[in-house]
């Protein structure tokens, strides 16, 4: 797909093999609102640390979805919510889909899948976190980012979210941390750099009998500054803001066992623009 081809700002979800985090966990006595706040701090911390690695202005001009359509006044013309139908990648690195095309479609697919990785429960385990960060970030930011994140995910912090000091999950519980992209759009595309916004919802909490931190839902938008490095899109920096969040529905809250079984029984997706 060329940069000049039409492509609206969302994506298709392609199912992968089932698998879920399914690791047991326990948590200290805190309200669900406290849990959302704590985990929100984690994601914002990741974004803030990545932001300090940002190397200034990322190129001239802005591009919407890369098709050159412009609205009056110079902005990007609105486009319908539809998928390109282009499969994003065939390979993976550290379990994360990688190897995207150097197009707006490829940048959006990369940003969506990278958001999923950064919001996963793997970020709470040192070895897995190191593999995730190295796989999806530009080489020149990885070293400092790894060190900063190791300090951020301290034993005290892990205990505050209900995990053991080494990031493992106490017996009898399932720790849930999932990010689910809802839509994406390119706001800038210039040569080897792209800026992509990914609108997401997230699930986070500890599922299990007697858990004081039930799994809750959050809504946020991640902005990723991507650079073309080593034949693939990589994150150079990122940031996050709340929402947009819809009005809560009247769904019955599932039991701890139902949530734990769902997490263990339903796998994730590879996201494609």
C-alpha positions in Angstrom: 0.0 0.0 0.0 1.4 3.4 -0.9 1.3 6.6 1.1 -1.1 8.1 -1.3 -3.8 5.4 -1.0 -7.1 6.1 0.7 -7.3 4.8 4.3 -9.7 5.8 7.0 -8.6 6.1 10.7 -9.6 2.8 12.3 -8.7 -0.9 12.1 -9.8 -4.4 11.9 -9.2 -6.9 14.6 -7.7 -10.2 13.5 -8.1 -13.0 16.1 -5.0 -14.9 17.3 -4.8 -18.1 19.2 -6.6 -18.1 22.6 -4.4 -17.6 25.5 -4.9 -15.0 28.3 -2.9 -13.8 31.2 -4.4 -16.3 33.6 -1.9 -15.7 36.4 -3.3 -15.7 40.0 -3.2 -12.6 42.1 -4.1 -10.8 45.3 -4.4 -7.2 46.3 -4.2 -4.9 49.4 -7.4 -3.3 50.7 -8.2 -0.4 48.3 -11.2 0.9 46.5 -11.6 0.2 42.8 -11.3 4.0 42.2 -7.8 3.8 43.9 -6.8 1.0 41.6 -7.8 2.9 38.5 -5.8 5.9 39.9 -2.7 3.7 40.6 -2.7 2.0 37.2 -3.4 5.3 35.5 -0.3 6.6 37.1 1.7 3.6 35.8 0.6 4.2 32.2 1.1 8.0 32.5 4.5 7.3 34.0 5.5 5.1 31.0 4.3 7.9 28.7 6.2 10.6 30.7 9.5 8.6 30.7 9.2 7.9 27.0 8.4 11.6 26.4 11.8 12.7 27.9 13.4 10.7 25.2 11.7 12.7 22.5 14.1 14.4 20.2 12.2 17.6 19.4 10.1 18.5 16.4 9.3 15.4 14.2 9.2 16.8 10.8 7.4 19.2 8.6 3.8 19.4 7.8 0.9 17.1 8.9 -0.7 14.3 7.1 -4.0 12.7 8.0 -4.6 9.2 6.8 -2.0 9.8 4.1 -4.4 10.2 1.2 -3.9 13.9 0.6 -7.6 14.8 1.2 -7.8 18.2 2.8 -10.7 20.0 4.4 -11.2 23.7 3.9 -8.7 25.6 6.0 -5.9 23.1 5.6 -7.0 20.3 8.0 -7.4 16.6 7.2 -10.8 15.8 5.7 -13.1 13.6 7.8 -13.2 10.0 6.6 -15.6 7.1 7.2 -14.8 4.4 9.8 -13.7 1.5 7.7 -10.8 -0.9 7.5 -8.2 -1.0 4.8 -8.4 -4.8 4.6 -4.6 -5.0 4.6 -3.1 -7.6 6.9 -0.6 -5.8 9.2 2.2 -8.3 9.7 3.2 -11.9 9.4 5.9 -12.1 12.2 6.4 -11.3 15.8 9.2 -10.1 18.1 8.9 -11.0 21.9 5.4 -12.1 21.1 4.4 -8.7 19.7 3.4 -8.3 16.1 6.2 -6.4 14.3 7.4 -5.8 10.7 5.0 -3.1 9.5 4.8 -1.4 6.1 6.2 2.2 5.8 2.8 3.6 5.2 0.1 5.4 7.2 -1.7 2.0 7.5 1.5 0.4 8.8 2.0 3.2 11.3 -1.5 2.9 12.7 -1.3 -0.9 12.9 2.0 -0.6 14.7 0.7 2.0 17.2 -2.4 0.0 18.1 -0.4 -3.2 18.7 2.3 -1.4 20.7 -0.4 0.2 22.9 -1.7 -3.3 23.7 1.8 -4.4 24.6 2.5 -1.4 26.9 -0.9 -2.0 28.7 -0.4 -5.7 29.2 0.3 -7.6 32.4 3.7 -8.4 31.1 4.9 -4.9 31.9 4.8 -5.8 35.6 7.3 -8.7 35.3 10.9 -7.5 34.8 12.1 -10.0 32.2 8.9 -9.6 30.1 8.9 -5.8 30.5 12.5 -5.7 29.2 11.6 -7.8 26.2 8.5 -5.6 25.4 10.4 -2.3 25.7 13.3 -3.5 23.5 10.9 -4.9 20.8 8.8 -1.8 20.2 11.0 1.2 21.0 13.7 2.9 18.9 17.2 1.6 19.9 18.5 4.9 21.1 15.8 5.2 23.8 15.7 1.6 25.0 18.6 1.8 27.5 17.4 4.8 29.5 13.8 3.8 29.3 14.6 0.3 30.7 16.4 1.8 33.7 13.7 4.3 34.4 11.0 1.7 34.3 12.9 -0.7 36.6 13.0 2.1 39.1 9.3 2.9 38.6 8.1 -0.7 39.0 9.7 -0.9 42.5 8.8 -3.6 45.0 6.7 -1.1 46.9 4.8 -0.1 43.8 4.1 -3.7 42.9 2.8 -4.4 46.4 0.5 -1.3 46.1 -1.2 -2.9 43.0 -1.6 -6.2 44.8 1.3 -8.1 43.4 4.3 -9.7 45.2 7.4 -7.6 45.4 8.9 -9.5 42.5 5.9 -8.8 40.3 4.4 -12.3 40.6 0.7 -12.8 41.5 -0.3 -14.2 44.9 -1.9 -17.6 44.8 -5.7 -17.7 44.2 -6.0 -14.5 42.1 -5.8 -13.5 38.5 -4.1 -10.1 37.7 -5.8 -8.4 34.7 -4.2 -5.7 32.7 -5.3 -5.4 29.1 -5.5 -2.5 26.6 -8.0 -2.7 23.8 -7.7 -0.2 20.9 -11.0 1.1 19.7 -9.8 3.4 16.9 -6.7 5.0 15.5 -5.6 7.9 13.2 -2.5 9.4 11.8 -2.1 13.1 12.7 1.3 13.5 11.1 3.3 11.6 8.5 6.6 12.9 7.2 9.3 10.6 5.8 10.6 8.4 8.5 8.4 9.8 11.3 4.7 9.4 12.1 2.4 10.6 14.9 -0.5 8.2 15.6 -3.4 8.6 18.1 -4.9 5.4 19.5 -8.3 5.6 21.3 -8.4 2.7 23.8 -10.3 1.1 26.6 -8.6 -0.9 29.3 -9.3 -3.6 31.9 -7.3 -3.6 35.1 -7.6 -5.2 38.5 -7.3 -8.4 40.5 -9.9 -11.2 40.0 -10.5 -13.7 42.7 -12.6 -14.5 45.7 -12.2 -11.7 48.3 -10.4 -9.4 46.1 -10.5 -5.8 47.2 -9.5 -4.5 43.8 -12.0 -5.7 41.3 -11.4 -5.5 37.6 -12.5 -2.1 36.3 -12.6 -0.3 32.9 -10.9 2.9 31.8 -10.9 5.0 28.6 -7.9 6.9 27.3 -6.1 8.1 24.1 -2.4 7.3 23.6 -0.4 9.5 21.2 2.7 7.7 19.9 5.6 9.4 18.1 7.0 6.7 15.8 10.2 6.6 13.9 11.3 4.2 11.1 14.3 2.3 12.5 15.7 -1.1 11.4 13.0 -1.6 8.7 10.1 -1.1 11.1 8.1 1.5 13.0 9.3 2.0 16.5 8.2 4.2 19.4 10.4 7.2 20.0 8.1 8.8 22.6 4.4 8.6 23.7 1.9 10.4 25.8 -1.6 9.8 27.1 -4.8 11.6 28.0 -8.1 10.6 29.5 -11.1 9.6 27.4 -13.2 10.1 25.4 -15.3 7.9 27.7 -18.9 6.8 26.9 -21.7 6.8 29.4 -21.6 3.7 31.5 -24.1 1.0 30.6 -26.4 -1.0 32.8 -24.5 -4.2 32.5 -24.5 -6.6 35.5 -21.0 -6.7 37.0 -19.5 -10.2 36.6 -18.3 -12.2 39.6 -14.6 -12.5 40.3 -14.6 -16.1 39.0 -16.4 -15.0 35.8 -13.8 -12.4 35.1 -10.9 -14.7 35.9 -12.3 -17.4 33.6 -12.8 -14.9 30.8 -9.3 -13.6 31.0 -7.9 -17.2 31.0 -10.3 -18.3 28.2 -10.3 -15.4 25.7 -7.1 -14.5 23.8 -6.2 -11.1 22.3 -6.0 -9.8 18.8 -3.5 -8.5 16.3 -4.8 -5.1 15.4 -4.8 -3.9 11.7 -5.7 -0.6 10.2 
